[in-house]
Amino acid sequence: MRVTQVLVLIAGIAAVLMGLLWIGQGLGYVHWPAKGNFMLDQREWAVKGALLAAIGVGAIWWSRRR
């Protein structure tokens, strides 16, 4: 595996995890890191999280193709 593919894979995994966190915060399921977080119960952050997670899945797919 090339260095570029490894870096894209790592970035893709990070994007998926961050996107899932944003979805959870936007839907009000995750109250981390603080209860006063501006992202809590804001549906727009759930949408942004879904887009980020989709981009992450695309990056993972790209890095795994031969």
Order of alpha helices (4+ residues) and beta strands (2+ residues): alpha-alpha
